[in-house]
C-alpha cells in the first residue's frame, strides 16, 4: 500500500513538473518574425546616385529566425515620367555573428541585385557585406563595408550615425547622416570614368518619424538630403544633389 501511495505521489509530482514545463514553453516568445512594408517616395536614390527623380514605390518583405534573416526588396516607377525603367528586385541574406553583444552587433551577409524591368539593361550583380552597429552610446554609429565581387569588383564603405528619440508611447523620431566611400573599381563601374580613383562618394542627412497605428501597423515618414561628392562624375544620373522623401506603411505578421 505504501509503495502504491509513493508511486502515485511520484507520478503526481512528475505530472506537475511536466505541466509547468509546458506552460513555460508556451510563454516563451517566438524567435521567428515576419514583416512587410511598402513605401511611396519622391525619388529613388541609392548611395548618392539619383536613379529616378520621380515618384517610386518600394515594397519589402523580411523574415527572420534567431540570427538569420532574409529580405526581398523592390523598386518600381510610380509614374511614366521617368527617363528610364528602374525596376529592381534585391535579395538579401544576413547573419548576426554569435560574438555580438549588447554594445556591438556584427552582421554579415550577401545581396543579389536583379533588374527585371522592361528596357532596363543593367546586369545582375552580387555583393558581400559586413556591418558593425555600436549601441548604448549617445549616438549610434554604424560602419558597413560592401564588396561587389561580380560586376564592379570593388568596395563601397559607409559610416552612418543616428540619434533616436521617443516622442510618445506611439511615436518615435530619428535624425542621422552618413558618408560613403567607393574604391577605384567601384567608382569606375558605377560612374563610367576610366580615370576614376578611390574617393568619397556621397553625403546624406535625414530626419524620420514612425507612428504606431496599432500593435502591428506602423506609419513612417522620411525627409532626406543627398549629395554626390564632386570627385565622382554624376553625368549618368538625374541629379547631383536632391531633397527627397516619402511615407511608408509597415506591418508585423509575427
WOLINGI-V927423 format. One line per field, one symbol per residue. ss: DSSP state (h for helix, s for strand, l for the rest). A space follows every 10 residues. Layout:
ss = ???
This chain:
ss = lhhhhhhhhh hhhhhhhhhh hhhhhhhlll lsssssssss sllsssllss sslllsssss sssssllsss ssssssslll lllllllsss ssssssllll lllsssssss ssssllllll llllssssss ssssllllls ssssssssll lllsssssss ssssssllll ssssssssss sslhhhhhhh hlllllllss ssssssssss ssllllssss ssssssssll llllllllll ssssssssss ssll
